[in-house]
């Protein structure tokens, strides 16, 4: 573990990687220690701890630091720090660990990366944490939802001794540590560096914004795309980084550097902007662009401001002297066609119409195979987007049928399978509930936990089929809304997803019950039977509803086909019309 001071770029870096001999000793000693396999967020946080990007932290927060960070945005010693960086674990694992002990920290594939010397084990009030950090407990906020639904109930705190960084096979020259960026800035003679962080592609308006901010502050540039977790459905980071590489020549020669950051987005608004500023300082930046609605959560394709549009800049500016980083406001720009120029909204002359293209509108153009306006983005960025997001008729998709036992969903799925195979063009796979139970989930029972796991397995297989351009047809009961939502989020990020509710009434399903399952359930012979002794949560978000009481399988499958054609996934016609294939 070393402390390194590299003036003039930032303050002390706390790097937590042990020397090779010490790392070998840790591996030997760790054989009897409990091991925790970290998720993607935790692995990214560990990497930023090990490299010093989270300086001055020396590990995951203990309770005293955690409590004060939540309450006052400061560590227990008074150092400014706005976001809890914690190791959350299950109650079962926490029972194996006590303060004074050690935990081997492993990546999702089981590779040991570091040791946590445990100083604290505590159970946080996550509702209170959400209120303090995010300013709300509203579950529509993705950061709040992640905290309340995905975090483990027990936090472990303590110092980290690192053995190796997480292994990345992608964009390795761009994965620069804070020490490396500082050395590079010193080598180039850059004393003033403006940092810009993004979890989106950079288009013309953003390039103009960055250039204006750089000229205003008279700085060089460090552009850092985040490649950690973001909201479900976010464009995967390979496209984002390739797009950033493509636009780098658009900046004046020798003035800009690109480095990627394994940081998972929290969407904590002003607090996160302050956090980003501290991280930029650790990477050697003297200035930082703070966007309007910085780190506010995008919901339904729009930024939903929980914090006020200028709250982030005001908080960073309030702490500028203590931070040692100067915030530069990033006001969004719009294109004014009559001027052939970008302006802030309040600079658009009266009578002239500003042009915008929302993220949803961009996705629709990509899905429909329509052109992307040149005023919006550069041709090289458009090419990268089209490589990853082909038109809908070339994408994979999943049709997920849900309904009660006996509702007809399996029969509809088989009819749909035949129709899609008849059309040809893409491989089609049927993931029927009974088939999956036999071949993929034979060891599972019918408890709520096992039902959820079975549906998530179906969702994972469907997502892989969809991601690779195929068609998946799923037909499980899938009674629980939350699990269906998880499957939608998993698949929507890689292709199309259509939820079909086979809404045949319970009494009709019972009349069709050839196996006598409903009768056994009513007699108490089969426990936890959906629709009788266990609830079926009716989907509110279904794109198609089919009651097979008076619809044949052929009619039902045709209705789904027509919906898929309207969306442009099959038939060679997009949402704006065209001919069937």
N, C-alpha and C positions, 0 to 999 in steps of 0.2 A: 504494500500500500504506500503510495507516494503523494506528497503535496507538492505541486509545481506552480511557480509563479512565472508567468510569461508576459511581461509588460510589452507594449502598452495595451494589449488586447485582453480586457477583462481582468478579473481578480484571480484568486487562488482556485486551482482545479483540484478537486478531491477525486483522484483516480483509485479505484478499489481492486484492481487486478494484482494478484500476488505474483511474486517472482517465481520462475519455473520450479525451483527446488521446493519452495513453500507450497506450490500448487500440487506437486507430486505427493508431498506429505499429507495434504488435505485429502487427496483421493484415498490414500491408504487408511487414514483415520476414519473416513466416512462410512466404512463398511457396516458399522453397527448403528449408524444414525438413521432416523426416519427420513424418507425422501418425499418431496412434494413435487409432482409434475405440474409445472406452471402452465396457465393458459396464455394465449397470444398477448393479452394486455400486460400480464405480469412479466412475461419474457421481455417485452419491449421496455417496460419500466426498469427491469434489472439491467438491461444493456445500457440505458442512459445513466443509471447509477454507476456502473462499472467504468464508463468512459469519462465521467465527470460532467456530463451534460446536466445532471441534477445537483451539481455542487451548490451549496455546501453539504448536502445530505451524505451520510456515511452508510445508509441502509434504509430499510423500511421503517416507517414512523412508529415509535413507541407511544404509549397512551398519553404521556404528558405533552409530547410534540403534537400528536393528533388532536387532542382537546384544544390546544391553543391555536393550531392552524384553523380549525373549524370556527372557533370563536373570534379570533383576531387577525387571521392571516399571518401569523408569526409562529416560529418554532419556540420551544420552551425557553431558549436563551435570548429570545427577542429578535432573531434574524427573520427578515421578511420572507415568507413562503406561503402561497395562497391555496395550494391544492394538496389534499392528503394523498401521499404515495404509500400505499399499504399492501401488505400481503394477506389477502383474505383466504381463509381455508375452511374446510368443513368441520363440524363439531366432532366427527369421528376421528379426523386426523389431529385436531387440536388436543384431544384426550391423550395422545401419545407424546405430547411436547410440554415441557415446563421451562420457565425462565432459568437460564444457566445452561440449558441444553443446546443442541446444534441440529440444524436441519439441512440436508443436502437438497439444493434447488436444481431441478432438472427442467430441460425444455420439453415441449410436447412429445418429442420422440424418445425421451428418457436420458438424454445426454446431460451429465452433471456439469453445471456451469459455475456454481458458487456455493458457499456455505453461509447460512444465516446463523449468527451467534445470538440466540434468543434472549432478549432482555425483558420482553413484555408479552403477555397473552391476555387479550381483553375482548369483551363483547360490546361492540359499538351500538349506539342507537342510530340506526341508519336513516330513519325518518328525520331525526334531528340533523344528521349529517347532510341529507338532501336539502333541508331548509336552509342550513348555514352556507353550504357551498354553491348550491344552484338557486337559492332564493325561492324555492318552491318544492312541493311534494307532488306536483301534478304528474301523473304517470304518462301523459302524452309527451313529456320532455324526455328525449332519448337517454340523456345522461342519468336522469332520475330513475327511469325504467331499468336501466342497466344496473344501477346501484342497488335498487330494492329487489330486483328479480334475479340477478345473476351473481352478485357478490356472495362469497361465503359468509357465514354468520359470525366467525371469529377472526380477529386480526392478530397476526404475529409481528412483533417489532424487534429490531436489533440491528447490529452492524453486519455488513457484508464483507466476506473475503472471496474475491473472484478468482476463478481458475482459468476460464476462457470466455470469450465473447460468443454470443449465439452465432451459429454458422449461417451465412447468407450466400447463396449461389448467384443471386441477381444483383446487377448494378454495383459490383464490388468497388470499382474506382470511385463511385459516388458516396460510398458509406464512410465518410470522413469523421474522425473523432474530433472533439473540441480542441485537443492538443494539435492535431494535424491541421485544422483550419487556421488556428492561430499562427502556426509556423509558416503556413502558406501565405497568410496575409503579411507577415513580417518579411518573408522572402521577396514578395512583390512590392513592398514598401507602402502597403495600404494601412493608413492609420485611422481612417474613418470608413466604416463599413455599415451599410444599411441592410438589415435583415428583412426578408419577406417569407412568410410561411403560408402554405396553401394546402388544402386537401381536394383541390379541383384542378382541371387543366387551366392553363393560362392562355387567354384569348387576347384579341387586340386591345380591348378596353383595359385589361389588367396590365398589359405591357406599357400602355400609355400612362397609366396610374403610377407604375413603378418608376418609369423614367422621370416623370414629373417630381416624384418624391425624392429621387436620387439627385436631381438637379437642384432642388430646393435646399437639400441638406449638404450638397457638394460631397457626395460619398461614392465609394464603390459599392458593389452589390453582392449579397449572398442570398440566393434563392433556395429555399428548403421545402420541398414537398414532403408532407407527412405520409408515411406508408404504414402506420399502425392501423388499429381498428377505427372505423368511422361508422356512420349510420348504416343500417341494412339497406342493400340496394346501391350503395356507393360504388362508383366505377372502380374496378380493381386497380391496384397501384401501378401495374406494369404500363398500362396505357397512360396514366397520369405522368409517370416519369419519362416515358418516351416522348410525350407531347412537350414536356419541359425541355428535354434535350433538343427537340426540333426548333423551339423558339429561341434558344440561347443566342444563336447568331444574329437575332433581331436587336440585341442590345449592342451598344458601342463596343468595338473590339477591345479586349483586355480589361474590361471594366466589371465583368460579372462572373461569379462562380456558382456552380450547382452542386449541392450536397443534400442527400436525403436523410430523413429523420424517422426512426422507429418509434414514433409517439402516437399513442391512441387518443383520439379526440374525445374530450369529455363534454364539450358544449356548455361550459360553465361561465360563458360571457365575460364580464369584466375580470373576474378572478383568473380565468384562463388566459386572458390577454396579458395580465401581470405575470403569470407563469411563463408564457411565451417570451416575454421580455427578458426574464431571468435566464432562460435557456439560451436566448440569442446572445446575451452577455457572455455566457460560458463558452459559446462558439467564437467569441472575439468580436462581436458586433458592437458598435458604438451607438447605432440608431436602429429603430424598429418601426415598421409600418403597422399601425393599429387601424384596422378597418372599421367602418361603420357597422354596427351590429357584430363586432368581432366575436367569433366562437358562439354565436347564438344558434340554436338548433333549427335546422330546416325540417319542416313538417308539412307533408302534402305538397312538396315541391316549392314551398315558400319559406322564407326565413321568418320564424315566429319569435318576436323579440320579447323575452321575459325581462329585459334589463334596460330598455331604452336605447336608441340608436347611438348615443354618444357616451353611454356609461363606461364602456371599455376604455376609450381614450382618456376620459377624465380620471379614471382610477390610476392608469399608468402615469399620466402627467403629474398626479398628486404625489407619486413616489419617485419622480424622476431623479432627484438629487441623491436619494438613498440607493436607488438602483444603479446609477451610473450609466443609464441608457436613455437616450432622448427619443421620445415617441414622435412619430411623424404621422399626421392624420391621413387615412386613405379613404377619400370620398369617392363612392362609385361613380363611374362615368357612363354617359349615354352617347350614342352616335346621332349627330344632327346631319341629316342627308343634305340639306340645302347648303351647309357649310363644309361638308365633307370633312368633318372634324368631330372629336370627342369633347364633350363639355359635362360639367356637373349639372345636375337637374336644375339648379337655380340660375345657371348661366345660359339656358336655352332661350334665345330671343323669342319674343311674343310672335305667335303665328307660325312658328316652326315646330315641326313634329319630331320629338326624340324617338329613336328606334332602339328597342330592347329585344333580346331573345332570352327567354327564361330557360332554366335548365330542363323543365318539362317540355318546352317547345323544341329545344334542341334534340331531346330524346325522340320526340315524335317525328322530326325530320329524318333522323337516322333510321328509325324503325320503318318509315315509309319509303326510304330510299330517295328522299327529296334533297335538293341542293341546300348547302349551308351558305348563307350570305357571306361574301368576301369582306364586307364591313365588320362582320362579327368575329371571324377568326382567320388565321392564315391557312393557305392551302396545305402546308405540311402538317398542321394540327388536324385539319379535317381528314387527311389521309389516315392518320393514326386512329382517329375515332372510328372511321369506317372499317378499318381492319378488325377492330374489336367488336363493333356493333353493326353487323350487317343488317339489311332490311329484314322485316319480320318474316317474310316468306322464305328466308334462308336461315332463320334462327330455330333452335330447339325450343320446345315448350312442354309444359305439363298440364294435363287435364286431371284435376283432383276431384273425384266424386265422393261425396259424403252423405250418409243417410242411415236410417235404422236398418236392422237386420230384416230382410224380406222386402225392402223398399224397391228393389229392382236395379240397384246400382251396378252389381256385377254383370247382369244381363246387358245393361246399357253399355258398360265398358267393353264387353265382348263385341257388341254390334259396332261400336265406334272403332275398335281395333280393326275389324274387317274393312270398314269403309276407308280408313286411312291407309291400310295396306293396299287396297284396291287403287287408291289415288297414286301411291308410290312416291318416290323422291327422297324420303327420309326413313331411317329405321324406326320401328314402333315397338315399344315394350309395354306389356300389361303387368302391373303390380297389384293384383287383386289381394284383398285382405287375407283370404284363406290360403292362397298360394304363398304369400310372404310368411304367414305363420308356419307353414310346413318347411319352407326352405331357408328362411333367414332368421326366424324368431321362435324356433321350436322349443327353446328352453324357457320361454317367457310364459307367465301365467296371465290372469285377467284382472289383476289389481290395477288401480289407477296409474301407479308408477310404471307397471309393465305395459299397460296400454299406451301410455305416452311414449315409452321407449320404442315400442313397435312402430308407432306412427312416425317418430323421428327417424328411424331407420329407413322407412319407406321414403320419407322426404329426402334423406341423404342420397339414396340410390337414384331417385328421380332427378335430383339436382345434377348429379354426375351425367346422367343421360342427356338432360337438357343442355348442360354446359358444352357438351360435345356435339350438339346439333341434332340430337335425336328427339323422339317424341315419347313421353312417358304418360301412361294412363293409369291412374291410381284409383282403387275402389275399396277403401277400408271404411269401417263405421266412423272412426275419428270423431268421437263425441264431444271433445273438449275444445273450446274456442281458443284458449291460449296456445295449445299444441298446434292447432291448425294455423294460427298466426305465425308461429315459429317456422313452420314448413313454408308458408308463403314468403316470408322474409328470406329464407335460405335459397329458394328457387328463383324469386324475382330478381335477385342480383345477377343471375347468369343467363336468363332467358325469359320466355313467356310463362304465365301462370294463369289458369282459369279455374275457379272454384265452382263446382256444380253441386247444388243442394238437391238431392233426390228427396223431395218433400212429401212423399207418400204417407198418409196418416197412419198412426199406430194401429187403428182397428183393421185397416186393410192389410197391413203387414202381418198381423196376427192371423187373419183369414188365410193367408198364403203359406203359413208356417208348416211346410211339409215335414220338417224334422221334429216338430213338437217342442221347440226350444222355449217359446213364449209360455206354453202351458207349464213346462217344468219350472220356469222362472216364477210364475204366479204361485206355484205350489211350494216355492222356497227351495226346490232341489238345486237350481242354478243360482248362486248368489251373484250380486253385482251385475245384473243383466241390463244392458242399455235399454231405456224406455220403460222398464218395470221397476227395478230396485236401484238403478243407477241412472243419473240424468243424461239426456242428450241436449246439448246446448246448441240451439238453432243458429246457424251462421247468419250474421247480419251483413256480411260482406260478399255473399255469393254473387257471381256474375250471371249465373244461369240457375233457374229453379225449374224442376221438372216433377210433376205429380203423375206417377205412372198408373193412377187409378183409371184414367181414361186415355192414356197415351201408350202406344205400342213401343217396343224397343227400337224399331226402325224409325218411328217418328221422333223419339227422344234423341237418338244418335244424330239424326238429321238436324235437329234444333241446335245441337252443340256444333256440328259442322258449319252451319250458317253463321253462328256467333264467331267461330274461328276465322271464317272467311271475311266477316265484317271487320275484324281486327287486323286482317292481313297476314295471319300466320300460315294459311293454306289457300290454295286456289289461284295464286298469282295475282290477287288484287288487294290493294291496300285500303286504308280507311276512306280514301277519297274516290274509290271506284276503280273500275277496270274490268277485265274479263276473267272468268274462271279458267283455271288450268284444266 
